[in-house]
Amino acid sequence: MESVERRVEEERARVEAEYRRVLKSSVEFEKRIRNRWRAKCREKDERIAALEERVAELERLLAGRAL
């Protein structure tokens, strides 16, 4: 009977270790995705700001020519 209990405990420990490993890799994967998404959003925001600045500059030039 002790042999069965020991095997059950060993299996439980193995399953728990595998679960922790899978959970850790899953969390790391999600962090990479989130960081990549944030970087793309920053790049997009920078492009939008640059375009808005260029539009404002062009509008100033047009306004100067209209006078």
Stockholm file with secondary structure:
# STOCKHOLM 1.0

chainA/1-67         MESVERRVEEERARVEAEYRRVLKSSVEFEKRIRNRWRAKCREKDERIAALEERVAELERLLAGRAL
#=GR chainA/1-67 SS CHHHHHHHHHHHHHHHHHHHHHHHHHHHHHHHHHHHHHHHHHHHHHHHHHHHHHHHHHHHHHHHHHC
#=GC SS_cons        CHHHHHHHHHHHHHHHHHHHHHHHHHHHHHHHHHHHHHHHHHHHHHHHHHHHHHHHHHHHHHHHHHC
//
